[in-house]
Amino acid sequence: MEKNALIYVAGHTGLVGSAIVRKLRAEGYERLLLRTHAELDLTDACATEEFFQTQRPDYVFAAAGLVGGIKANSEAPADFFSVNMAIAQNVLWSAFRSGVKKLLYLGSACQYPKECAQPMKEEQLLTGLPEITNEGYALAKICACRLCSYMKRQYGANFISAIPANAYGPNDCFDPQRSHVIPALIMKYLNAKKTGAPRVELWGTGKALREFLFTDDLADGCLFLMDNYDGDETVNMGSGREISILELSKTIGRIVGYEGEIVCDPDKPDGMMRRMLDSGRINALGWRAKTDIVSGLEQVRDWYLKTNG
């Protein structure tokens, strides 16, 4: 990307979008197009089209969407499918019609089939059904990534897509109703420490394995792909390391100073028992994640405490 390029980051106030903005600015990109949801509702096709036709960005990072954890996804599958599908449709087609040079769409590891062999390779997409607890969200992301490929094949649009591992970092969502596992556990343990609770309940058996990617690494990977990848197949982007939910929980308990007991509730869902990306394709291009899980969690803890007093 040229340093004087006009770059639109869709979803710049969110976890991933804000990290992309930080990375762009650190790399000397100053002409950034940023719109909050109140300023531009990407589910509104007419408003999205008008924005692209009047602003004419050169490059687009599509990181906007409705996101949430197992609870939120399970309770509102229609919302998670419809909102994310509308955003993808509107952004991709408006970007194409306005002559965007290149676009990167960010998918999700939940796009892979529930019974997928591990670690998950890009070739395994669409070989089975996604995990039921986030099926609506997963289907929308699958469709959006495929649309990028179709538009490239049919029209020659330089639209690429990537599937990052579970993202975490500063500016994460700490809403108890919508948060993912890391912010949810940080809030839970800090509250338990504050109230002196003797034990904390952990959803599921704690045996599920997850791969987490710090958002600064994710943002670095996004810029890397913009500069080094033009293929029509989705690319995995992971840390190459995984951790059980129970070990993650214990680690978070340690870094916030909670000394009570952890009790697993096997009656609550685990979700997919293992979700590990095979990042061989992007590694072969020359990119690897750098941040270890403890360092990343400490940065999230510090950001949360600073932000919430």
N, C-alpha and C positions, 0 to 999 in steps of 0.2 A: 504494500500500500504506500502511495506517495504521502510524504509528510504534510502536504497541503490539501490532502483529500478531505472531502466532506463526509463524515462518518456518522451514521445513525445507529444508536444502541437502543434497541427496543427492550424495555424492561430495565432501564438504568437504575431504578430505585431498589430493585430486588437484590437478592444475594449474589447471583452470578453477574447480572448486568452491572452492578456497582463495582465489582472486581474488574470487569472488562474496562470500565471507564478509568479506574485507577491505573491500570496497566497502560492504556492508550496515552494518558497524560504523562505517565512516567517515561514513555518512549518518545515523547515530543509531538504527539498528535494533538493539535489545539482546536481544530475545526470539528467540534462534536455537536451533533443534533441530539438533543435530549428533551423528551416530553413525558410528563407524568401522566397517569391514567386520567386525571381530571382535565388535563390539557388535550389529550388525544386518546379516545376510546378505540382500541384496535379491534374490538368486536363490531364496530360501526364501519361497514364497508365504504360508505360515501365519505366519511371523515378521513379514513385511512387513505383512500385514493386521492383526495384533495391534498392531503399532507405530502404525499410522494410527488404529485404533479407540481406542486408549488415549490417544494424544498429541493427536489432532485439530488438526493444523496448519492455519492459515488459507491460507498460500501455500506453494508448492513450486517449487524450482529443481531440475530433474532433470538433474544433471551427472555421475551415476555411470555407470561402464561399464568394460569391459575394452578397453584401448587399446594400440596399439603401432605400430611402423613397418612398412615393406615386408616386412622379414625375418620378423617375428613374425606378421604377417597371412598371409603366404604359407605358413608352416609349420603354422599352426593355424586354418584357416578355420572348422572346426566349432566350436571354442571361441569364437571371436570372434562367430559368429552366435548360438550358443545362449545364451551368458552375457548378451549385450546384449539379446537378445529376451526372455529371462526377466526381466531387470531392468525393462525397459519395461512388459511385461505386468503385473507385480506392482505396480509403483509407480503406474501410471496407473489401474488398476482399484481399487486400495486407496484412492488419493486420491479417486476419484469416490465410492466407497461411504462414505467418512468425511466427505464434504461440504466438501472443499477449495474455497475461493473461486476460486482461479486457480492454474494450473500452467504453467510454461515448461519444455519439453523441448528439449534441445540435440542437434541432429543433427550431420552432418559433410558437408563439401564433396565427399567421395568418393561421396555419394549420386547425384551427377549422372552421366549416361552418359559412357562413355569417349570417344565421338565427338561430344560436346556442343559446340555453337557457343559461342564465347567472346566476351565474358564471359558466364557462365552465369546465365540468368534463371530465376526460380522456375517459370515455365510449362514449362520443359524437363525437369523432374523426371518420371521414368517414361516418357521417350520413347526409351529405349535401355538397353543393358546397362552396368553399372558396370565399371570397370577390374578385370581379373581378379585382380591381386595383393592387393586388399582387398575382394573381392566379398562374402565372408561378413559382414564388419563393415558394409559398405555396405547390404546387404539388410536387416539388422536395424534399422539407422537409418531406412531408408526406411519399413519397416513401422511403426515407432514414431511417426514424424511423421504418417503417414497415420492411425494410430489416434487421435491427438490430434484430427485433423480430423473423423473419423467420430464420435467421442464428443461433439464440439461440435454436429455436425449432428443426431445422433440424440437426444441427451439434454440438449443445452444446456449441457454442461460447458464452463467457460471455460478450456479447455486450448489453449495456443498452442505453436508450435514455431519454432525458428530454426536456421539453418545458418551457423555461423561459418566464416571462413577458417581456415587452419592456425594453431592457437593456439601461442604460446610465451610464456615468462615465468618468474619466480621459482617455485620448487617444481615445476619440470618433472621428468620421469622421466629419470634419468641411468643407468639400467640398460642395459648394452651390448646385451642381448638384446631389449629392448623399446622403446628410446628412438626418438623421431622424429628428423628430420634435424638440427635445430638443436642439441639437447643432444648428439647423437652426434658432430657436427662439433666442438663445443666441447671435448668430452673427447678427441677424436682429436688436435686441434691442441695442446692443453695437454700431452698425453703426448708428442707429437712434439717439442715445444719442450724438455720436461724431459729426454728421452733424446738430443736432438741429432740426430734422424732427418733425413736430407737431403731426403726426399720423403714426401708423404702421398698415399695412393690414395683417389680419390673414386669412389663407385659411379655407374655410368652415364656418359653422355656429358657431363653437366654442362649440357646445353642445355635441360633441362626448366624451365619457368617456374612459380613458385609465389607465391601471395599469403599473407602472414603477418599475423596479428592479435595484438598484444600483449594479454596476459590482463587487464591493468587496463582496457584499452579494451573488451575483450569483456564484462567484468563490468559496466562502465558501460552497455553496450548492453543487457544482460540486464535491468537495473533500468529502463532506458528503455522497453523493450517491455512490461514488467509494468505500467507506468503509462500507456502510450500506444497499445497495440495489443490488439485483441480479435478479429481476423479468424481465419478457419478455414484460411487458406493459410500455408504455411511462409514465413518471411522470411529472406533472406540478410543476413549481417552481416560485412562485410569492410573492409579498410583502404583499398581503392581503388588499391593499389600492388602491383606484382609485381616479382620478381627471379629471375634464372636461378640454378640450383643452383650453377653454377660461380662466379658473382659473389658469391653468399651465402657460399660456401666461402672465397673470397679475403677477403671482409670479416671473417669470423670469424678467419681467420688473422692479419689485421692487428690486430684488437682484443685478441688474446691474445699478440701479439708473436712469432708464428712466421714465420720468413723462408725456409723451405725451398720445395721445388718441389711443385706440385699435379699429380698424374697421374690422368687420368680412365680408368676401366676400362669401355669400351663393352660388354663382355660381361655386365656386371651390369645389372639392369633400371633404367630411368628412371622407371617408373610412367607415369602420364598426362603427356603432353608439355606441356600447359598446363592450369592450373586457376585460373581467375580468376572471382570472383563479381561479378555485377551487383548492387550494393547500392542501386540507385535507390529501391527501395520504402522502406527504412528511412531513407535520406537525405531523402526527401520528407517523412517524418514529423518530421524535425528532428534526427537523430543522425548524427554522423560520428566516425570514429576520429581520434585525435590524435597517437599516438606513432610517430615515424619508426623505421625498421628499425635504424639504427646505435645510437640511444639505447636501444632495447629490448634489443638484443644486449648492450650494455655492462652493462645492469642484470642480465641473466641471468648473464653472466660474473662479475660482482661477487657475486651471490648464491651461485653455485656455489663460488667460491673461499672465501667466508666460511663456507659450510656444510661444506666438505670440507678446511678447514684450509689 
